[in-house]
Amino acid sequence: MGLSVAGCIGLTVWRSIDTLGTSGIQRTHRGQAAVAYTLAHQYLSDKSARTGEIILIFPPNKEAPTAALDSFYEGYARVMARFRTIKLKEVAMDISAADMNAGRMDAEDFVTILSDHPNALAFVSWVGFPDQTDTISPLLTSDHPPVYIYNPSIRTDWSDTLKLEAVKAIAIEKPPADTTEPKPQAMTPSEVFAQTYELITKK
């Protein structure tokens, strides 16, 4: 990914978010940065802890566009940069792009990542979340670090996942709009997010 594995980094202004990534890759990933920005602010709203490590769960480099992963990381790090005692750590999960798109995930692989970082401030998943909640529910109790999810798949039913006490928010893509009217140009991360995504949380 070409990203720092730990530590908040100095970031440029928002307009540069869509120029991140490696040379030669189409840079159209402002949406990914906006999702990360939104999930980061949700953590700050949910939790007061500002010292420790937040685990970002990514797929292997070859299974997702580098620019998208870079933009997600940068969007999250931009929010956390003012907290010098918060560190970010990337962890790669062994999952294919096809499985991510279909919402297929080995729950045990996900549990392993969570169990390997018991003292994390939070987990942020770019790869989605296992749909076998019966396998993972004994772990994700109220005293577990919070989990935030971006859904890259076609999955639509998140009701069982939201029942897990540790799961705080899920960013999902909105259904296509019926209208053909052009949307106003989004300028801020919140506007970019609102045009394409929605955040579902516990009622």
C-alpha positions in Angstrom: 0.0 0.0 0.0 2.9 2.3 0.5 1.5 3.6 3.7 2.9 4.0 7.2 1.9 1.1 9.4 1.6 3.2 12.5 1.4 6.8 13.5 -0.7 9.7 12.5 0.8 11.7 9.6 0.8 15.3 8.5 -1.9 15.6 5.8 -2.6 18.1 3.1 -5.9 19.9 2.6 -9.1 18.1 1.7 -8.8 18.9 -2.0 -5.7 16.8 -2.3 -7.4 13.7 -1.1 -8.4 12.7 -4.6 -4.8 12.9 -5.8 -3.5 10.2 -3.4 -2.3 6.8 -4.6 0.5 5.5 -6.8 1.4 6.9 -10.1 -0.7 5.7 -13.0 -3.8 4.8 -11.1 -7.0 6.7 -11.8 -7.6 8.9 -8.8 -11.4 8.8 -8.3 -11.5 7.8 -4.6 -12.7 10.9 -2.8 -15.6 8.7 -1.7 -13.3 6.4 0.2 -11.7 9.3 2.0 -15.1 10.6 2.9 -16.2 7.2 4.3 -13.0 7.1 6.4 -13.5 10.7 7.5 -17.1 9.9 8.6 -16.1 6.7 10.5 -13.3 8.5 12.2 -15.6 11.3 13.5 -18.0 8.6 14.6 -15.3 7.1 16.8 -14.5 10.5 18.3 -18.2 11.0 19.0 -18.6 7.5 20.6 -15.4 7.2 22.7 -13.3 9.6 24.8 -10.1 7.5 24.7 -7.4 9.3 22.8 -4.3 7.2 23.6 -3.7 3.9 21.9 -3.9 2.1 18.6 -6.7 2.0 16.1 -6.6 -1.1 13.8 -7.5 -0.6 10.1 -8.4 -3.9 8.5 -7.6 -4.0 4.8 -7.5 -6.7 2.1 -4.2 -7.7 0.6 -2.7 -5.0 -1.7 -3.5 -7.0 -4.9 -7.2 -7.3 -4.0 -8.1 -3.6 -4.1 -7.1 -0.4 -5.9 -4.1 1.1 -4.2 -5.5 4.6 -4.6 -8.7 3.5 -2.8 -6.8 2.1 0.2 -4.5 5.1 0.3 -7.5 7.4 0.3 -9.3 5.5 3.0 -6.2 5.6 5.2 -5.5 9.3 4.5 -9.1 10.3 5.2 -9.0 8.5 8.5 -5.5 9.8 9.5 -6.5 13.4 8.6 -9.1 13.4 11.3 -6.9 11.7 13.9 -3.8 13.8 13.1 -4.5 16.3 15.9 -4.3 13.5 18.5 -0.6 12.6 18.7 -1.3 9.8 21.1 -3.6 7.9 18.7 -1.7 5.6 16.3 -3.0 3.8 13.2 -2.0 0.3 12.3 -2.9 -1.5 9.1 -3.6 -5.2 9.3 -4.2 -7.2 6.1 -6.9 -9.8 6.1 -6.6 -12.7 3.6 -9.7 -12.1 1.5 -10.2 -11.9 -2.3 -11.9 -9.1 -4.1 -14.6 -11.5 -5.3 -15.4 -12.6 -1.8 -15.4 -9.0 -0.6 -17.9 -8.0 -3.3 -20.1 -10.9 -2.5 -20.0 -10.4 1.2 -18.3 -13.7 1.9 -15.9 -13.8 4.8 -14.3 -16.4 7.1 -15.5 -15.3 10.5 -12.6 -17.1 12.1 -10.1 -15.0 10.2 -11.9 -11.8 11.4 -11.9 -13.1 15.0 -8.2 -13.8 14.8 -7.5 -10.1 13.9 -9.6 -8.9 16.7 -8.0 -11.3 19.2 -4.5 -10.4 18.1 -5.1 -6.8 19.2 -7.0 -7.0 22.6 -5.9 -3.5 23.7 -6.9 -1.6 20.5 -8.9 1.5 20.9 -11.1 0.4 17.9 -11.2 -1.6 14.8 -12.2 -0.1 11.4 -12.9 -2.7 8.7 -12.6 -1.8 5.0 -13.4 -5.4 4.1 -16.9 -5.7 5.5 -18.0 -8.0 8.3 -18.8 -11.7 8.7 -22.5 -12.5 8.3 -22.1 -15.5 10.7 -22.9 -13.4 13.7 -23.4 -16.5 15.9 -19.7 -17.3 15.5 -18.5 -13.8 16.5 -21.2 -12.6 18.9 -19.6 -14.1 22.1 -16.5 -11.9 21.5 -18.2 -8.6 20.6 -19.7 -7.7 23.9 -19.9 -4.2 25.4 -16.4 -4.4 26.9 -14.8 -5.2 23.5 -13.2 -2.3 21.6 -15.7 -0.7 19.2 -15.9 -1.9 15.6 -16.7 0.3 12.6 -17.5 -1.1 9.2 -17.4 -0.1 5.6 -19.4 -2.4 3.4 -17.8 -2.9 0.0 -20.3 -5.7 -0.9 -23.8 -6.3 -2.3 -25.0 -7.2 1.2 -28.0 -5.2 2.4 -29.2 -6.8 5.7 -27.2 -5.6 8.7 -29.8 -6.1 11.4 -28.0 -9.0 13.1 -24.7 -7.2 12.9 -26.0 -4.1 14.6 -27.3 -6.2 17.5 -23.6 -6.9 18.4 -22.8 -4.5 21.3 -19.3 -3.7 20.0 -20.5 -2.8 16.5 -21.1 1.0 16.5 -21.6 2.0 12.9 -21.7 0.7 9.3 -21.1 2.8 6.2 -23.1 1.5 3.2 -23.6 2.8 -0.3 -27.0 4.3 -1.1 -29.2 2.7 -3.7 -29.1 4.4 -7.1 -31.3 7.5 -7.2 -34.4 7.5 -9.5 -33.8 11.1 -10.5 -31.6 12.1 -13.4 -31.1 15.6 -12.1 -27.4 16.4 -11.7 -26.2 16.6 -8.2 -24.6 19.7 -6.9 -20.8 19.5 -6.7 -19.8 18.1 -3.3 -17.0 20.1 -1.7 -16.6 18.9 1.9 -16.1 15.3 3.1 -19.5 15.4 4.7 -21.1 16.4 1.4 -19.2 13.7 -0.6 -20.4 11.1 1.9 -24.0 12.3 1.9 -24.3 12.1 -1.8 -23.3 8.4 -2.1 -23.3 6.8 1.3 -25.3 6.5 4.5 -24.2 5.7 8.0 -26.3 3.2 9.9 -26.0 3.0 13.7 -27.9 1.5 16.6 -31.4 3.0 17.1 
